[in-house]
Structures are given as C-alpha cells and as structure tokens.
C-alpha cells in the first residue's frame, strides 16, 4: 500500500503532537541493514522520552 502525504501535513502533525515523523522509502526490502537506521532513531526517541518523563517525575 502506498500513500503520499503532503510535507505540510507532516509538519502540522509534528507541531501539533510534538512527535517526530520517521520517513522510510517505499521500496520493499528484507535486510536488517535497511531498517536498522529507522529502529535506531525510534529507540533514541523512546529513550529521550523516558529521560524527560523521569526528570518530570523527580521534580514535583
């Protein structure tokens, strides 16, 4: 399934929800090397979110 999304819609989403949008190509691939950068980015964002949450919880 393929769907084009306007850059403006992506920016609006990111600004509204304060979430990054991770972009990937439309090619089908089955190698870990192709998805590793996406998974690394996702892991870094989740780690950062946990750090921010932990700081908020420790400062009542």
Residue, then its C-alpha position, 0 to 999 in steps of 0.5 A: x500500500x502506498x500513500x503520499x502525504x503532503x510535507x505540510x501535513x507532516x509538519x502540522x502533525x509534528x507541531x501539533x503532537x510534538x512527535x517526530x515523523x520517521x520517513x522510510x522509502x517505499x521500496x520493499x526490502x528484507x535486510x536488517x541493514x535497511x531498517x536498522x537506521x529507522x529502529x535506531x532513531x525510534x529507540x533514541x526517541x523512546x529513550x529521550x522520552x523516558x529521560x524527560x518523563x523521569x526528570x518530570x517525575x523527580x521534580x514535583 
